[in-house]
Amino acid sequence: GAVVSQHPSWVICKSGTSVKIECRSLDFQATTMFWYRQFPKQSLMLMATSNEGSKATYEQGVEKDKFLINHASLTLSTLTVTSAHPEDSSFYICSAGRGEKLFFGSGTQLSVL
Amino acid sequence: QKEVEQDPGPLSVPEGAIVSLNCTYSNSAFQYFMWYRQYSRKGPELLMYTYSSGNKEDGRFTAQVDKSSKYISLFIRDSQPSDSATYLCAMMSGASYDKVIFGPGTSLSVIP
């Protein structure tokens, strides 16, 4: 069964609005979760590492004010795309490590009109 | 040279065929090797996980790691149309998930 749950799976929003995506680890605690972005026919691009109880670590080139990450509990991380624009339209995926294995959520397709 | 290279395909095979998917890598420090299956607009699903060299089998799937050649493979026996997806290899040197390197993925189509 699913180890990591991600919601929503699909969201359409107007330009200028903010969108929140949730990522939950099921039946285990994840002090660290990861957020990726994936463009069509391309591989995963790590955006940021979400750390429970502290600030997220962003990869080079990722705007931390645009992509707000909150990891308020050991089972929940959220990614908020603020003031979304059409260029933010993409597939966003979260993941969490359990033991030595990395598990992914089901992904969120964001479309900004 | 990219850290991980993978033929993007697309690869098309008839149902029942044996499929061979491969990745090469340049970092000899990689110790953990994974294969993921990703259906369109879904998150990657962990198929196989291997530590260091050797073979691992799980049902119709076999993963092989040859560290001396820096080459990993995933074999799918008796391929089914439901195996049609993109297959991503991934690897890391330690259990540092922020350092996981993904291949670009190979698109596979199994034709009934």
Chai-1 contact restraints between the chains, C-beta under 6 A:
chainA,res_idxA,chainB,res_idxB,connection_type,confidence,min_distance_angstrom,max_distance_angstrom,comment,restraint_id
A,S43,B,F102,contact,1.0,0.0,6.0,A-B,restraint_1
A,S43,B,P104,contact,1.0,0.0,6.0,A-B,restraint_2
A,S43,B,G105,contact,1.0,0.0,6.0,A-B,restraint_3
A,L44,B,F102,contact,1.0,0.0,6.0,A-B,restraint_4
A,T49,B,D98,contact,1.0,0.0,6.0,A-B,restraint_5
A,I93,B,G43,contact,1.0,0.0,6.0,A-B,restraint_6
A,G97,B,Y97,contact,1.0,0.0,6.0,A-B,restraint_7
A,E100,B,A95,contact,1.0,0.0,6.0,A-B,restraint_8
A,K101,B,Y49,contact,1.0,0.0,6.0,A-B,restraint_9
A,L102,B,Y97,contact,1.0,0.0,6.0,A-B,restraint_10
A,F104,B,G43,contact,1.0,0.0,6.0,A-B,restraint_11
A,F104,B,P44,contact,1.0,0.0,6.0,A-B,restraint_12
A,G105,B,G43,contact,1.0,0.0,6.0,A-B,restraint_13
A,S106,B,K42,contact,1.0,0.0,6.0,A-B,restraint_14
A,S106,B,G43,contact,1.0,0.0,6.0,A-B,restraint_15
A,G107,B,K42,contact,1.0,0.0,6.0,A-B,restraint_16
A,G107,B,G43,contact,1.0,0.0,6.0,A-B,restraint_17
A,Q109,B,R41,contact,1.0,0.0,6.0,A-B,restraint_18
